[in-house]
Amino acid sequence: MIDRLMEQKPPLPPFTLETATLKVQLAEDAWNTKDPAKVSLAYTPDSEWRNRSTFLRGREEIVAFLKAKWEKELDYKLKKELWAFTDNRIAVRFEYEYHDAGGQWFRAYGNENWEFDGHGLMQKRFASINDLPIREEERRL
């Protein structure tokens, strides 16, 4: 079992504008690697997620979910923006673009609510997401 006391993911709460902004940028950078194992390390081993109508618990489920996601969402590119923060919580607005195997492009819009433990690991992530079909020439990311 991982020693949670040794595992940290700065910046740590309580957040300031500077540290919340940095936390959002670090999350964007990690997700844009499309490396499920790397991304999962930002979450507690028992992290709770709601992603659209999918409910996940723990890093193993997060890794499996992200692996399947990025096998379907090709040429994925994400942009996150800090919306609000307090103490150990951050709210984020985001959009990302991808295409499916048939070449149809999409832009997904959404909001996430994050809650962190004292070690800077995300213990809860709730995401609401909507997909909009777009033409390739409409891409922004």
C-alpha positions, 0 to 999 in steps of 0.5 A: 500500500502507498504511504499517503504521508509520503505522497504529495502533489504541490501546490497544497491547500489552502489555495491562494489565487496563485496556487489555485491557478498553478494547480489548474495549469498542472492538471491541464498539462498532465491531461494533455500528455494523454498518459493515464498512469501519470494523470492518475497520480494526481488523485488519492488512491480512493478518489471519487469521480463523476464524469458525465454519468460514469462514477469511478472510485480509485486510481485503477478505475481512473486509469482504465477510464482514461485509457478507454477515453483516449483510445476513442477521443483522438488528437485530444487537446484540453484547455482549463481555466480557473473559475473559483477556489476556496481552502481545499476546493477548486472549480474549473471551466474547460473545453477540449477538442477531439475527433472520433475514428470516423473523422468527426471533430467535437468540442466538449465544454464543461465544469469540474468541481475538485476537492483536495486532501491536505497532501494536494491529491484530488480526493473528489472530482465531479465533471459535467460535460457536453459535446458539440460536433464541429467541423475541422476548420472550426477547431480552436485548440 
